[in-house]
Amino acid sequence: MRDRITKRTVEALQPRERDTFLWDSEIPGFGCKVTPKGGRIYLLQYSRNGRDHRVTIGRHGIEFTAEQARNESRRLRGLIASGGNPALDRSRDRAMPTVADLGERYIEEYARPHKKPSGLAQDRRNLDNHVNPLIGSLKVSEVEREDVARVMRDVAAGKTAKDEKTKRQGRRIVRGGEIVANRVQALLSKMFELAEDWKYRPAGSNPCRGAKRFAEHKIERFLSTDELIRLGEALVAAEEGRLLLDPDHAMSTVPRKPKRGGQMRTGPRSENPYAVAVIRLLLLTGCRLGEILGLKWSHVDFERRLLLLPDSKTGAKTVYLSEPALQILKGVVRIDGSPHVFPGKPPSEPLGSIRKPWEHICKAARLNNLRLHDLRHSFASVGAASGLSLPMIGALLGHSQPTTTARYAHLAASPLHEAADAIAAQITSAMNQPG
């Protein structure tokens, strides 16, 4: 059927058992399809390299009027005349993954095979908490520099931050800020670098290129002798069931499991003994939190007083244990069938977090703005104050800088044990002093 396509001729078309077409008498290939259910859809049909193509313009009365569809068909024919292929372009657009799709491919094909579990977990969190909520629905080919800049501004401003209840006594806390924004930008940069390799974008089109990162000011926090004393007292109290979150009062209101009737119990509390042991080991070894949480019994050499970590931030690592650190490990209760020194729930998995016990202990000890990683800094600072050389401290901490490694690689295990003992002796002495 052929006639000039107008509002009148389109609406006069009656549905039949199969699709029927009205072809315009003036513009070649411009037509309107009528479906059996009465839908009217404008389209353009054309040939390219001996093959017929059909591109949808839009629905009559909803997306296009007859005159608008006519103008769009002229525009498309202009593209075709200049060598374009609108049907193929739209097919590619539909096949183009979104940023969320790219993130999943990045996780499976790059992060999972090449990154450590902690790095993989961080990438997963940044995708779920920041990237996907802000630009996850955008096509990879559509993302521009301004989109990346907007993501960084929004994350830095805390627009993706949240604190929500996840279960009876659990919470899901998502933090924003400038440091997190920088990590998100680094993740996006790698994702779009791979997008070029995977032919989703042209070479050299990474929208993260030239993005301005926020300045990062590293905070070095060390425990003073007085703070070590208070921390030691709080750890003992946590082990003995007499930890007070408000140490200035004899009784402290502490969130505990409610009694029958819903009333909250008050008074001293204890903390997970595994969490307390982890904190002690962090302070006495200078290890990173992930190294201690992931520790397995197979990594512990009691006879030689070593932790033989097969994988750390800097690769395989040997930790020289002081005598106090060794005694802590000997005192840890083993769970039958669990390979982990500090098992979680279930025991087949390692302890996942000690955030809550750490917050309680810091509050009881009146330690403000103290991070778990600051225990590593404190270990090093006590060593430096004791007159130990920087190469010696670097060896104890497992630093990976090539120039530093070359300076202390020849050191024997004996002086390293002596160095670990010297640091641990000062720490334990301070922690055992009365307040």
N, C-alpha and C positions, 0 to 999 in steps of 0.2 A: 504494500500500500504506500502510495507516495502523494504528498500534499505539502503545502507550506505549514510548518509547525508553528502554531499559535495556541493561545490559551483555549480558544474555542475548539480547534481541531483535536487537541490533546484530550480535553475533557469529554469530547464526543465519542472517544474510543471505548468500546465495550469489552470487558474481560471474556476470554474464551478458555477452553480446556487447556490450551498451551499458550506459551508466550507469543504475543503478536507484536509487530513492529510497524511504526509509521516513519517513513523516511522523508526527510525534508526535500522539497523540490528545488531548492536554491543552493544549499551548502552540501557538497558531496560528503556522504558518510554520516551526516548528522541525523540522529533519529531519536525516537521515543519508544521504549519497550513497555508493553502492558502485560502484567503478570495475571495468572488465573485468579488471584485474590484481589485484583483491582489496583495494584501498585503501578505507578507511572514513573519510569526512570529514563532520564536523558542520557545519551551515550554518543560516542563518535567511533566510527569504524574506518580503518584505513589499512593500507598495505605497506610493508617495509621489507625489502630484500626478498620479495616473493612470498612473504607470509602475511596472513591477515591478522590484524590486531584490533581489539575493541577495548576502549577505555570508558569507564563510567564517569559521567559528569555530575549527576546528583538526582535527587527525587523531586518530582514536580510538586509545587505548592508547599514544600517543606524546606528544601534547600535552595531551589532555583525556580524562578518564573520561566515562562517560555522564552521571553526576550533575554533574560540573563543567561539561560542555557545556550541560546543562539550566539551571544557574544563570547561565551566560554569556548564554544566549538571553533569559532574563528581564531581565538588565541591559540588553541591547541593545534589547529592546522598550520598556523604560522610557525610553531615549534617544529612540526613535522617537516615543513618545507625547508627549514634551516638545518635539517639532519637529526633532529631529536626523535625520541621514541617514548612518548608519554606513558604508554602501557607498561613498557619495560621498566621505566623509572619508578612507577608506582609499585610494581612488583618488588623491586629492590627495596623501596621504602618499607613495604610491609614485612619483608624478610630482615630488615635491619634490626638488630637487637637493641633493647633499651639499656640504660646504664645499669639497671638491676640485673639484666641478663649478662652483661659484660662482667659484673662483679662476681656472679656465680662461676663463669668460665675462668676468671682470674683465680678464684679460690681453688677450683679443682685442678687446673692445668699449670698454675704457677705456685701459688702459696703453699698448697698442701705438699707438693713434691720437694719444694726448695726452701721453705722456711721452717724455723723451729716451732714447736707447738705453741709457745707463748706468743710468737709473732703472728702465727696463723689465727690464734684466738683474738688478738688485738685487731687484726684486719676484719675478722668476722663481726666483731662488735662495732667497729667504725662503719662498716657497710650497713648493718641493721639499724644502728642508732642515729646515724648522721647522713650518710650518702643517700640511701634509698628514700627516707622521708622527704629529702629536699629535691633531689633530681633523678630519683630512680626510674620515673616514668618517661623521661626524655629519651629520644632515640640517640644512639651514640654519635651519629653523624650530625646531630643538631647542637651538640654542646659547644658553647663558645667560651671565650675567656671570661666574659662577664658572669656566666653561670658559675664558674669556678670561684671567682671573686665573691659572688653572693653567698656561696656555700661557706667560704671561710669567714665572712662577716657574720653569718647567722650562727655558725658553731661557736665563734668567739663570743658572741653576745648571749649565748646560752639558750637560743631558741629551740634547740633539740634536747636540752637537758631535761631530766625528769626524775622523780622519786615516787615510785608507785609500789603498792603492796602486791606481792606475788603469791604468797601463801600465808598460812596462819601467823607465822613469826618471821617471814622473809620479806625482803624489799629488793627492788630493782632500781639501782641508782645509776643514772646516766649523767656524766659530767660534761660540760662544755668548757669554753675558755680558749685562750689563744694557743696554748700548747697543744691541746686536742685538735684545734683547727690546723695547725702545722702538720700533725700526723695524718689528718684526713687529706690534706693537699698532697702529701707524699704518696699516699695510697692511690689517689686519683691520677697522679702523674705516671705511676707505673702502669696502672690500668690502661691509660690512653696510649702509652708507649706500646703496649701489647696490642691495642686496637689497631695501630698502624701495621704491626707485623701480621695481624690476622685479616688485613685488607678491609677493615671496617671504616678506616679513614685514610686519606692520602698521607704520604710520607711528609713529615715536617709540620703536621697540623695539630700537634698536641696542645690542647687549650690550657694546659697548666704551665706551658713554657712562658717564662717571664713573670709568673705570679709572685707577688710580694709576700714573703713569709713574715710572721710576727717575730719580734725580737724575743729571744729566750734568755732569761737571766738565771743561771744555775744557783741554787741556794745550798750553801754548805752549812749543815747544822751538825754540831758536835755536842755530845753530852759532857757537862762539867762533872767534877767529882761529886758535888752535892746532888746533881741529877742522877748520877749512877747509884748513889745511896738510896734515893727515893724509889728508883726503878727496882733495885734489888729488894727493897721492903715490899713493894707492891707485888712482885713476882712470888715471893714467899707467901704473902697473904692470899694470892690467887690459888696457890697450891694447897693451902691449909683451910680454905673455905671461909676466910675472914676478910675478903676484899670489900672495901667500902668505896663506892663511887664518890661519896662526899666525905673525905677523911676527917673533916673538921667536926663531924657529928658522930656520936656513938652509934646511932642507928641511921641507916640510909635507905631511902626508898629506891628500890632497884627493880627493873622489869624482870619478873620471874614468872614461871608457870603459875596460873591462877589456881587458888584453892577452889573447892566446891563452892558454888554460889557466886563465883566471878570475882572475888576480892583478890587483889594482888598482894603477894607476900613481900615483906620488907626485911631489911637487915643485911648482914654480911653474905657474900656469895663466893663461889669458887668458879674457876674457869677450866675449860678443856685442858687437861694436863698435857696433851700433845701440843696445843697452841703455846703453852708456857715453855715447854722444852724447845720448840722452834725458836721462840724469841731469845732464849738463852744461847742457843747455838749461833744464831745470827750475830749476836754481840761478841761471842767468843771465837768465831771463825772468820768474820768479815765476809761471809758468803752472801750471795744474792738470795732473795726470798724464794725464787723459783727453784734454785739449786737445793735448798733444804726441804721445801715442800715435796719435791720430786725424788727425794733420797730413798734408795732401796737398800735393804740389808746386804745385798750383793756388792754394793758400792763401798761398804765399810770394811776396812782392814784393821781389826782391833790390835793385832800383834805389832804391826808397823806404825800404828796410830796415823792412819791415812784415810781420807775419803777419795776414792778413785772415780771421779765423775766422768762418764763416757761422753757427755754432751752438756755444754754450758754455753753461755753467750759467746764465749771466745773459743769454743771447741772443747776437746777433752781437757780435763783439769784435775790436778792433784791438790788436795787440801791437807795441810799439815795440822794435825789435831794437838791442841794442848791437853794436858792431863785433866783440867776441869771439863773441857769439851768432851773428852773421852768418857768421863764418868757420867755425864748427862746421857750419852748414847747407851751406856751400859744399864742405866736406870729406866730406859723406855720400855714399856710393857709391849711385848710382841703379841700380835694377833695371829693365831694359827691359820695358815693358808694365805696370809697376805704378804706380798713381797715388799710392802712399803714400811719404812720406818715410822712414818706418821700417816696411818690409814684414815680414810674418810668414811663416808656412808654412801655406798657399801664399802667394806674393808678392802675389796678388790681394787678400789680407786684410791688415789692419794688424797690427803686433806686438801680441800679446794681453797679455803680462805681462812685467815685468822683476823679479819678486819674487826669484828665485834669484840673479841677478847682483847685485841690491841687497844681499841678505843677505851674499853673499861679500865685496863691497866694504866694507860696514860692519864686518864681522868683521876684515878685513885692516887697516882704519883705526882699529880699536878704538873704534868709535862705538856706544854702547849706546842702545837705545830711541829710535832715530832713524827716523822715518817719512819716506817720500818727500814727503808733504805738508809736512813741516817745512822742506823746501828753499824752499817758497813763503814761509813765515814768515821764514826767514833772509834772503831777498831783501828783504823789507819792513823787517826790523830793521836791515840794513846801510844802507838808505836813510834810515831815521829817525836812525840814529847819525851819518849824514853831514850832517844838518841839512836834509834835504829836507822840504817841507811835507807834511802828511797828505793834502791834496787831490792833490798831485803823485803820491804813492805810490799813492793810490787809483786814479788814472787809469792808472798803469802796471799795476796788478793787475786792472783791469777791474771794480772793485766796482760794485754796482748800487743802493746806497742812494740814494733820490731826493735827500735833502739834500746828500749828498756829491757826487753827480753835478752838482747845480746849482752847486756851488762850483768845480768844476774843468773844466766843459764849455767855458769860453772859452779854455782854454790851447791854445797852438799846438803843432804837432808838434815844432818845433825844441827848445824847452826840455824836452820829454818825451824826445827823443833824448839830450839832454845829461844828463838825469837817469838814463836807462838806462845811459849810458856811465860815469857817476860810480859807480854801484853795481857794474857789471861790472868796472871797473878795480880796485876794492878787492878784489873776490872773486878775480879772476885773479891779482892781485899776491900775495895770501895763499896761493893754491894753488900758485904757482910758487916759493915760498920753500923753501929746503932745510929738512929737518926738524931 
